[in-house]
Structures are given as C-alpha cells and as structure tokens.
Amino acid sequence: MDVTNSRSSISTASIASSLLQNHYFQGRSYANSNYGNHWAPNDEKQLNALDIIHNWTTQMLDGKLYLAPICENPQSILDIGTGTGIWAIEMADEFPSARVIGTDITPSQPSWVPPNLEFQIDDAQLDWTFAPESVDFIHIRWLQGCIEDWKRLVKQAYAALKPGGWIECMEPDLQVRSQKHVVEYDKSHIFTRWADIFRQVGETTGKTFDFSDGKLQKLLREEGMEGVVAQTHKVPVGRWPKDAKMKRLGLFVQYGFSEGLDGFVNKPLCDILGWSDQEMYVFATEMRRALSDSENQAFGQVFSVYGQKPLKKY
C-alpha cells in the first residue's frame, strides 16, 4: 500500500542533497545547519547513546515497544525522528505484514533491514506529503529541542492517520530528582540548574525541551484525539535501587546518560548559549558526579501519551 501521495516518493517536500552533508563543531558531527540548529551530534558516540536509551526505554515499558492499543494487524507504521532506526527495525520484525517507514534528518540508519522497512531522509518540520488517512500508527519519541512548532507537527500527524489510528509521543522531564528527601535540590543544585539551562536553550532556539505540566496530552487533546492516556514513568539513575529489575534499569539509564552527556551539552552550552569550553566541562562534570553518587539516589521521569483519531461517523 502506498502511503505517500504522487508528489513525491519520499514523505515530505523534496530534500536538497545538502541535507546529507554534516557540519562539525568542536570535533563532533551534526546534521546540516541549513535545516535548523540541531543540538545533538549524529556521530557514532551519540548514536551508541541512542541505542542504549532505546534499550532502557524498552525495559521501562516492560519489554514493549509501544503503549497504545493499536490494531493486531497494522498495515502502515511511521516512526518520526527514527535516529539509528532501532525502534523501526524491531517494529518491522514484530509486524512483518506492515509497511514501516522511519524518517530522520540524518542518514544514520543501517542498510541491512527487514524487507518491510524503509528509511527516508526527511525533516518532519516541513510539509508532510504522506497521503491523508494512510497510516495506522505514528510514533514520535525523543524529539526534545528539535521541533519549533509542536502543534503543527501533531496536526500533520493527525492528517496522516487513518480514522481509528493511533499516535504515541514520549519525551523526558528535564528535572532530575532525588529519592532521598534529605537531598535539597533547590535552584543552586545541579539537578535544577541542568533543567533551567535546557529551558533556556529551548527558549533561545524556539524549540522546547520542557514537556512538564501535561504539555503532550494537551497537544493531542487540542487536535481532537480521543481516548488520550498520559503516563509518567519513573526511572532510576544508577545501581541504588534494591529491586533487581530496577537496579538493572538504573544501570542502563546511567550508562546511556554517561555515554551521551558530552553530546548533550556541547552545542547547547558552547554554541547556543555561548559558554566557554571550561564552563561546559565543569558543568558536565558536576552533573556526571551527582548522577554517579549513589547517595543521591537520582531518578528521572519520562512522559508518555497516546491517543486515537476518531472513527468517521456515517
């Protein structure tokens, strides 16, 4: 089944070949800056961090790839911001009769994939050219700091969904917390300063990192989605939990954060906010130490939401 309209064999408006050209900042590679000030690197180190994040996210969801009660035999699945493509690959394996498409602004996906999976180089902020009402399930995850107009993104996803189709979004909370009530994470604490700094980055670029206060479910409800379900998932950071399952999750969360930390702060702090290398290094080191200190019993939160496009009434 063709889920794109006749204007293009890929999902959004024609993408110039320059989209494939990386640019470099302080030794890290990034997607072409002509298409926006993308804050996260796309090099091997950061891609490895993304795969680790996928691993612990799947653990957090008790081995599931999604939460929405999608139909048993979806025919078309769309993964926006697919990254390394690992989620799309696993979905294509789980639903071999479905056509799965993963889109991203950078070509960092493998070439050896299931036959029902296709990767496309797309910027989801451009006009979509997916045929209206052609997709059963749209998955959007970890796009913090990447989208200028979330309302427009959800509106385009809604238009592409079949009646009765589902959309699912997932984004992290900026505020890291402590399980121990004796830890004071006021405005001076590194956990709070981390959140404040990334709110400032989002305000500077016009692409928010902040999904607190029910922002995701509000977006879906305002677009007219039904059966909207929002959840807040608590994830430990480190090996401090006594429960074996949570301890394993915490170790993977800490590993993923440690692997990706330099990439998280490099461009946002030094390029976008104009910090010096030394200021960035001190800040990152303080955050790394706080997360590694089991006495802090650090944990984060992940916000998930899914909703269904209403069925047509005849």
C-alpha positions in Angstrom: 0.0 0.0 0.0 1.3 3.4 -1.0 1.2 5.8 2.0 2.7 8.7 0.1 0.9 10.9 -2.4 2.0 11.3 -6.0 4.0 14.4 -5.5 7.0 12.6 -4.0 8.4 9.1 -3.5 9.5 10.2 0.0 7.4 11.6 2.7 8.0 15.4 2.8 8.8 18.0 0.2 11.9 17.5 -1.9 15.0 17.5 0.2 18.2 19.0 -1.2 21.3 16.8 -1.4 23.0 19.2 1.0 20.8 17.6 3.7 23.3 14.7 3.7 26.2 16.9 4.4 27.3 17.1 8.1 28.9 20.1 9.7 31.3 20.0 12.7 31.5 21.7 16.0 34.3 21.1 18.5 35.1 17.7 16.9 31.5 16.4 16.8 29.4 16.0 13.7 25.9 17.4 13.3 23.2 17.4 10.7 23.3 20.2 8.2 22.7 23.5 10.0 20.8 24.9 6.9 17.8 22.9 8.2 17.9 24.3 11.8 20.2 24.5 14.7 20.1 20.8 15.6 21.6 20.4 19.0 22.6 16.7 19.2 25.5 15.2 17.4 25.0 12.4 14.8 28.3 10.7 15.2 29.0 7.1 16.4 29.3 8.0 20.0 25.9 9.7 20.2 24.3 7.0 18.1 25.6 4.4 20.6 23.9 6.5 23.3 20.7 6.5 21.4 20.7 2.7 21.2 21.3 2.5 24.9 18.4 4.8 25.5 16.2 2.6 23.4 17.3 -0.4 25.4 16.4 1.2 28.8 13.2 2.7 27.4 12.1 -0.8 26.3 13.0 -2.1 29.8 11.0 0.8 31.3 8.0 -0.4 29.2 8.4 -4.0 30.4 9.8 -5.2 27.1 7.2 -3.4 25.0 7.9 -1.2 22.0 4.8 0.9 22.4 1.9 1.5 24.8 -1.0 2.4 22.5 -3.6 -0.3 21.9 -3.1 -0.4 18.2 -4.8 -3.0 16.0 -3.5 -6.5 15.8 -2.5 -6.2 12.1 -1.4 -2.7 11.3 -0.6 -2.1 7.7 1.4 1.1 7.9 3.6 2.4 10.8 5.5 5.7 10.8 8.4 6.5 13.1 9.2 10.2 13.1 12.8 11.0 14.2 13.9 7.4 13.9 17.5 8.1 14.9 19.5 4.8 14.5 16.3 3.1 13.3 16.4 0.5 16.0 12.7 1.0 17.1 11.6 0.8 13.5 13.6 -2.3 12.9 12.1 -4.1 15.8 8.6 -3.0 14.9 9.1 -4.3 11.3 10.1 -7.6 12.8 7.1 -7.7 15.1 4.7 -6.8 12.3 6.1 -8.4 9.1 2.9 -7.6 7.1 3.1 -3.9 7.9 5.0 -1.3 5.8 7.2 0.6 8.3 8.8 3.9 7.5 11.4 5.6 9.7 12.2 9.3 8.9 15.1 11.4 10.1 17.1 14.4 9.1 20.3 12.5 9.1 21.2 9.1 7.4 22.4 7.2 10.4 20.4 4.0 9.9 21.7 0.6 8.7 21.2 -0.6 5.2 20.6 -4.2 6.2 17.0 -4.1 7.5 13.8 -6.1 7.3 12.2 -6.1 3.8 9.1 -4.3 5.0 11.1 -1.4 6.4 12.1 1.8 4.6 14.2 4.7 5.9 13.7 8.2 4.4 15.7 11.4 4.9 13.1 13.9 5.9 12.6 17.0 8.1 9.3 16.5 9.9 9.1 20.2 10.3 8.5 20.6 6.6 5.1 20.0 4.9 4.3 16.3 5.0 3.3 14.5 1.8 2.1 11.3 3.3 -1.3 10.6 1.8 -4.1 11.7 4.1 -5.6 9.0 6.3 -3.0 6.4 5.3 -1.1 5.5 8.5 -2.3 3.2 11.3 0.3 4.2 13.9 2.6 7.2 14.3 5.4 7.0 16.8 7.2 10.2 18.0 9.9 9.9 20.6 12.9 11.8 22.0 12.5 15.0 19.8 13.1 17.4 22.7 14.8 20.6 21.4 14.2 19.6 17.7 10.7 20.9 16.9 9.8 24.6 16.5 6.1 24.1 16.2 4.7 21.0 18.0 1.1 21.9 17.3 1.9 21.8 13.6 3.7 18.5 14.0 0.7 16.9 15.7 -1.7 18.4 13.2 0.2 16.9 10.3 0.4 13.5 12.1 -3.4 13.7 12.7 -4.0 14.3 9.0 -1.9 11.3 8.0 -3.6 9.0 10.5 -6.4 6.7 9.4 -9.6 7.1 11.3 -9.1 4.9 14.3 -5.3 5.1 14.0 -3.1 6.0 17.0 -0.3 8.4 17.7 2.2 8.0 20.6 4.6 10.5 21.9 7.3 10.2 24.6 9.7 12.8 26.0 11.9 13.1 29.1 11.4 15.5 32.0 14.2 18.0 32.4 14.2 17.9 36.2 16.3 15.1 37.7 15.2 14.3 41.3 16.4 12.5 44.4 14.7 9.6 46.0 16.1 10.8 49.4 14.0 13.7 50.8 17.1 15.0 52.7 18.7 16.0 49.4 17.9 19.6 48.7 17.7 20.2 45.0 16.8 23.9 45.1 17.8 26.5 42.5 21.5 26.0 43.3 21.5 22.2 43.0 23.0 20.8 39.8 19.8 18.9 39.0 17.8 22.1 39.0 20.4 24.1 37.2 20.5 21.4 34.5 16.8 21.8 33.9 17.0 25.6 34.0 19.8 25.7 31.5 18.0 23.5 29.0 14.8 25.5 29.3 17.0 28.5 28.4 18.4 26.6 25.4 14.9 25.9 24.2 13.8 29.5 24.7 16.8 30.7 22.7 16.3 28.4 19.8 12.5 28.4 19.9 12.5 24.6 20.2 11.4 23.5 23.6 13.0 20.9 25.8 10.3 21.2 28.5 7.3 18.8 28.4 6.2 19.2 32.0 2.7 20.3 33.1 0.9 17.9 30.8 2.1 19.5 27.5 2.0 16.4 25.4 -1.5 15.3 26.3 -2.7 18.9 25.8 -1.3 18.8 22.3 -3.2 15.6 21.4 -6.5 16.7 23.0 -6.5 20.0 21.3 -6.0 18.3 18.0 -9.1 16.2 18.6 -7.6 12.9 19.6 -9.8 10.6 21.7 -9.0 8.2 24.5 -5.9 10.1 25.4 -3.8 8.3 28.0 -0.9 10.1 29.7 1.6 8.4 32.0 4.7 9.5 33.9 7.4 6.8 34.2 9.9 6.9 37.0 13.4 5.7 36.0 16.3 5.4 38.5 19.8 6.5 37.5 22.4 4.2 38.8 22.6 1.0 40.8 21.0 2.3 44.1 17.6 0.5 43.8 17.3 -2.7 45.9 14.9 -4.3 43.4 17.0 -6.3 40.8 14.8 -5.2 37.9 15.0 -1.5 38.8 18.7 -1.8 39.5 19.3 -3.2 36.0 17.2 -0.4 34.5 19.1 2.2 36.6 22.5 0.9 35.3 21.4 1.2 31.7 20.0 4.7 32.3 23.2 5.8 33.9 25.3 4.2 31.1 23.2 5.9 28.4 23.4 9.3 30.1 27.1 9.0 30.6 27.7 8.0 27.0 25.6 10.9 25.7 26.4 13.6 28.2 29.1 15.3 26.3 26.9 15.4 23.2 24.0 16.7 25.3 25.9 19.8 26.5 28.5 20.6 23.7 26.5 22.6 21.2 23.7 23.8 23.5 26.0 25.4 26.0 29.0 26.5 23.9 27.3 27.3 20.6 23.8 28.3 21.5 24.4 29.9 25.0 28.0 31.0 24.3 29.7 29.3 27.3 33.4 28.6 27.3 34.7 25.1 26.9 35.9 25.3 30.6 32.4 26.3 31.8 30.8 23.5 29.9 33.3 21.0 31.2 32.8 22.0 34.8 29.0 21.8 34.4 29.1 18.4 32.8 31.5 17.0 35.4 29.3 18.2 38.2 26.2 16.6 36.7 28.1 13.4 36.0 29.3 13.2 39.6 25.9 13.9 41.0 24.3 11.1 38.9 27.1 8.7 39.8 26.8 9.3 43.5 24.5 6.6 44.8 23.9 8.6 48.0 21.8 11.0 45.8 19.5 8.1 44.7 18.8 10.1 41.5 15.8 9.4 39.3 14.2 11.0 36.2 10.8 11.0 34.7 9.6 10.2 31.2 6.3 11.5 29.9 4.3 9.3 27.5 1.0 9.9 25.9 -1.1 8.2 23.2 -4.4 8.9 21.6 -6.7 7.8 18.8 -8.1 9.6 15.8 -11.9 9.4 15.9 -13.6 7.0 13.6 -15.7 8.6 10.9 -19.4 8.8 11.5 -21.6 7.9 8.6 
